[in-house]
Amino acid sequence: MKLHLLEELIDQFITEQLRVDSIDWYFPHALVSHFHQWWRAPEPIILKETYSQCLKSEYSQRWWKRDNYKPKEIMLDLIDADQELATIAWKDLANDSASLDGRLYRFNYYCEELLQMHRSKHDRSVETYHHQDASIVSLYLAGLYPSKYSLYPGLDTFKVFCRLVGSPDIPVIDDLVRYMKVASIGFTFLQRNKNYEKLVDMRGPEKHNVIFVPLQLSYELMIFGENKFKSKAA
């Protein structure tokens, strides 16, 4: 990553946000803040209700419900399959003292086991994948720890961002561990921009009903970078 390219992209992003005063940022920030607000320490008796409440939005359900993509629906089935094991899975994912790569590996393993349990109880089930992919898991992580983890914009967007900032290693698969490190670096330099505080002030609670979650600026920055790239290529 070439820092001068990152700083240049950040300056363009913040300048654009201050100029247009868009409300496009509402959706990602509302997703994360709502999840964080409603999350409770997982216990078998309340996990399903807690999870269902965390994944709600007055803007859009597209983060967990699209054609052939239904991670929320399937997670509810997984919880029903074995509440105790599902609770263990969520407690482990939420254990931020453990390494992220280990937590992600185990969460996927638990989900695969729960899916098999679900299929054994429902002979007519056609589900062969649990849909708990990098996108939805990034929401879980950001919702659990909004000051540490960012929403993941998808592999294509992340690839474009890496190219724009001169990274010599362009990702070829979803890698949340690497993404979170890059998002953290991006946020560090966002905070150093001379106009960062102006943007924070413009999105303050006295001006908006949506809670501004600063670290999600990293997600916005990557979306901005992709849109910039597409406009140049058009």
C-alpha positions in Angstrom: 0.0 0.0 0.0 1.3 3.4 -1.0 0.4 5.9 1.7 0.3 8.9 -0.6 -2.3 7.2 -2.8 -4.3 6.3 0.3 -4.1 9.8 1.6 -5.1 11.2 -1.8 -8.2 8.9 -2.0 -9.2 9.8 1.6 -8.9 13.5 0.8 -11.2 13.1 -2.3 -13.6 11.0 -0.3 -14.0 13.4 2.6 -14.1 16.5 0.3 -17.0 14.8 -1.6 -18.8 13.9 1.6 -18.6 17.5 2.9 -19.7 18.9 -0.5 -22.8 16.8 -1.1 -23.9 16.1 2.5 -25.4 12.8 1.3 -27.5 10.4 3.5 -26.2 7.3 1.7 -24.2 6.6 4.8 -27.3 6.0 6.8 -27.7 2.4 5.7 -24.4 0.9 6.7 -24.1 2.9 9.9 -27.7 2.0 10.9 -27.0 -1.7 10.3 -24.0 -1.7 12.7 -25.5 0.5 15.4 -28.8 -1.4 15.4 -27.0 -4.7 15.8 -24.8 -3.3 18.6 -27.8 -1.8 20.4 -29.8 -5.1 20.4 -27.1 -7.6 20.9 -27.1 -9.5 24.3 -24.6 -12.0 25.6 -25.7 -15.3 23.9 -27.7 -17.8 25.9 -29.6 -20.7 24.4 -33.1 -19.5 25.5 -32.7 -16.0 24.0 -30.2 -16.4 21.2 -32.8 -16.8 18.4 -34.8 -13.8 19.5 -31.7 -11.7 20.0 -30.3 -12.6 16.6 -33.5 -11.9 14.8 -33.9 -8.5 16.5 -30.3 -7.6 15.6 -30.8 -8.1 11.9 -33.5 -5.6 11.2 -33.4 -2.4 9.2 -35.8 0.3 8.2 -33.7 1.0 5.1 -33.1 -2.3 3.4 -32.8 -6.0 4.1 -30.4 -6.6 1.3 -27.5 -7.4 3.6 -29.2 -10.6 4.6 -31.9 -11.2 2.0 -31.5 -11.3 -1.7 -32.1 -13.8 -4.5 -30.5 -17.1 -3.5 -29.0 -15.5 -0.5 -30.6 -15.7 2.9 -28.1 -15.9 5.8 -30.6 -14.6 8.4 -33.2 -17.2 7.6 -30.7 -20.0 7.6 -29.0 -18.9 10.8 -32.4 -19.0 12.5 -32.7 -22.6 11.3 -29.2 -23.3 12.6 -30.1 -22.0 16.0 -33.2 -24.2 16.0 -31.1 -27.2 15.1 -29.2 -27.1 18.4 -29.5 -24.0 20.6 -26.6 -25.1 22.8 -24.1 -25.5 20.0 -25.3 -22.3 18.3 -24.7 -20.5 21.6 -21.2 -21.9 21.8 -20.6 -20.7 18.2 -21.7 -17.2 18.9 -19.8 -17.0 22.2 -16.7 -18.0 20.4 -17.2 -15.5 17.6 -17.7 -12.8 20.2 -14.6 -13.7 22.2 -12.3 -10.9 21.0 -9.4 -12.0 23.1 -8.9 -14.9 20.7 -7.4 -14.5 17.2 -9.8 -13.5 14.5 -8.7 -16.1 12.0 -9.3 -18.9 14.6 -12.7 -17.5 15.5 -13.8 -17.3 11.9 -12.6 -20.9 11.2 -14.5 -22.2 14.2 -17.6 -20.3 13.4 -17.7 -21.7 9.9 -17.1 -25.2 11.4 -20.0 -24.8 13.9 -22.3 -23.5 11.1 -21.5 -26.5 9.0 -22.2 -28.9 11.9 -25.5 -27.1 12.7 -26.5 -27.3 9.0 -26.0 -31.0 9.0 -28.1 -31.3 12.2 -30.8 -29.2 10.5 -30.8 -31.4 7.4 -31.0 -34.6 9.5 -34.1 -33.2 11.2 -35.7 -32.0 7.9 -35.5 -34.6 5.2 -36.9 -32.3 2.6 -34.4 -29.5 3.2 -32.5 -28.5 0.1 -30.0 -26.3 1.9 -26.4 -27.4 1.2 -24.7 -24.1 2.4 -25.2 -22.1 5.5 -24.7 -18.6 3.8 -22.6 -17.3 6.7 -20.1 -15.7 4.3 -17.7 -12.8 4.7 -20.3 -10.2 4.1 -22.8 -11.2 6.8 -20.0 -12.2 9.3 -18.5 -8.7 8.9 -21.8 -7.4 10.1 -21.7 -9.7 13.1 -18.2 -8.5 13.9 -18.9 -4.8 13.4 -22.1 -5.1 15.4 -20.3 -6.8 18.2 -17.3 -4.4 18.2 -18.2 -1.3 16.2 -15.0 0.5 17.1 -12.8 -2.4 15.9 -14.4 -4.0 12.9 -15.8 -2.7 9.6 -18.4 -3.9 7.2 -17.0 -5.8 4.3 -18.0 -4.4 0.9 -17.2 -7.6 -1.1 -14.2 -9.0 -2.9 -14.6 -7.0 -6.1 -14.7 -3.7 -4.2 -11.8 -4.7 -2.0 -9.8 -5.6 -5.1 -10.4 -2.2 -6.6 -9.4 -0.4 -3.4 -6.2 -2.4 -3.2 -5.4 -1.4 -6.8 -6.2 2.3 -6.1 -3.8 2.5 -3.2 -1.0 0.6 -5.0 -1.1 -2.7 -3.1 1.2 -5.2 -4.7 -0.9 -8.1 -3.4 -4.4 -8.0 -4.8 -6.8 -10.4 -3.0 -8.2 -13.3 -4.9 -10.5 -14.7 -2.2 -12.5 -13.2 0.7 -10.1 -12.7 3.6 -11.7 -10.9 6.5 -8.5 -11.0 8.6 -6.6 -9.1 5.9 -9.6 -6.8 5.2 -10.0 -5.8 8.8 -6.3 -4.9 9.0 -6.6 -2.8 5.9 -9.8 -1.1 7.1 -8.0 -0.3 10.4 -5.1 1.3 8.5 -7.6 3.2 6.4 -9.4 4.6 9.4 -6.1 5.7 11.0 -5.4 7.8 8.0 -9.0 9.0 7.8 -8.6 10.4 11.3 -5.5 12.3 10.2 -7.1 14.1 7.4 -7.5 17.8 8.0 -11.2 17.7 7.4 -12.0 14.6 9.4 -13.5 16.5 12.3 -15.7 18.5 10.0 -17.2 15.3 8.6 -17.7 14.0 12.1 -19.5 17.2 13.1 -21.6 17.2 10.0 -22.9 13.7 10.9 -23.5 14.5 14.6 -26.5 13.3 16.5 -28.1 16.7 16.7 -28.4 16.7 12.8 -29.3 13.1 12.1 -31.4 10.3 13.6 -28.9 7.6 12.6 -26.0 6.9 14.9 -22.7 7.7 13.1 -20.2 4.9 13.6 -16.8 6.3 12.8 -15.0 3.1 11.8 -17.6 2.5 9.1 -16.0 5.3 7.2 -13.5 2.7 6.0 -16.3 0.8 4.4 -17.6 4.0 2.8 -14.1 4.8 1.5 -13.9 1.5 -0.3 -17.3 2.0 -1.9 -16.2 5.5 -2.9 -13.0 4.1 -4.5 -14.9 1.6 -6.5 -17.4 4.2 -7.8 -14.5 6.5 -8.7 -12.8 3.7 -10.6 -16.0 2.8 -12.5 -16.7 6.4 -13.4 -13.2 6.7 -14.9 -13.6 3.4 -16.8 -17.0 4.4 -18.3 
